[in-house]
Amino acid sequence: MGTSSQDRQLITDISRDVVAAVAPEEMPVFRPVTAAYFEDPAKLAQRLGGDDMLGFGGGEAIVFLTPVALTVMTEVVAYLRAELARSLKHEASGAVDDLVRSLFHRFRGPRAHQAASLTEEQLADVRRITFEKARQLHVGEARAGLLADAAVGSLVLST
């Protein structure tokens, strides 16, 4: 999957915040793991999903959250892009009408730009996507929940 440089930066920034909140001990390796991830995401995902996990353990393996966060946030950004595109498609005709109307001096006025906001359902979807993908990548239930909460928190706090 080709990730644009803009998406890469967004995924990196959000993942850094999530990892800092959930696994701050991984911050020293965040940059090199991120570089490896974007160099070959499929290879890193394969390692996470197989027996050669990035982690260590004595009974239950402890998986590094940095590559998991990057993988999960890549999916979340794709989901949000699709949701917003679908939403904009429905609102496009009204927006075009408003733009045409604003071309006429009589209808111009200070228009505040509204930031996109997510519905509770969309936030729940983000949490579900994050949690399920983290569990698929062998993250324990408690840590997957923390990761999902941090991902949703980064969206709620920014909107």
Residue pairs with C-beta under 8 A, 6 or more apart in sequence:
1 41
1 74
3 11
3 38
3 41
3 74
7 74
7 77
8 38
10 77
11 70
11 73
11 74
11 77
12 34
12 70
14 73
14 76
14 77
14 151
14 154
15 30
15 34
15 66
15 69
15 70
15 73
16 27
16 30
17 150
17 154
18 65
18 69
18 73
18 147
18 150
18 151
18 154
19 26
19 27
19 30
19 65
19 66
19 69
20 27
21 146
21 150
21 153
22 65
22 69
22 143
22 146
22 147
22 150
23 64
23 65
23 66
23 143
26 33
26 64
26 65
26 66
29 64
29 66
30 66
33 64
33 66
33 67
33 70
34 66
34 70
36 44
36 67
37 44
37 67
37 70
37 71
38 70
41 70
41 71
41 74
44 54
44 67
44 70
44 71
45 67
45 71
45 137
47 53
47 54
47 67
48 54
48 63
48 67
48 68
48 71
48 137
48 138
49 136
49 137
49 138
53 61
53 63
53 138
54 63
54 64
54 67
55 61
55 62
55 63
55 64
55 138
56 62
60 140
61 138
62 140
63 137
63 138
63 139
65 139
65 143
65 147
68 133
68 134
68 137
68 139
68 147
69 147
71 133
71 137
72 129
72 130
72 133
72 134
72 137
72 147
72 151
73 151
75 129
75 133
76 126
76 129
76 130
76 151
79 125
79 126
79 129
80 118
80 122
80 126
83 118
83 122
83 125
84 116
87 116
88 95
101 107
102 108
102 111
115 159
116 159
117 159
118 126
118 155
118 159
123 152
123 155
123 156
126 148
126 151
126 152
126 155
127 148
127 149
127 151
127 152
128 148
130 144
130 147
130 148
130 151
130 152
131 144
131 145
131 147
131 148
134 143
134 144
134 147
134 148
135 141
135 144
139 147
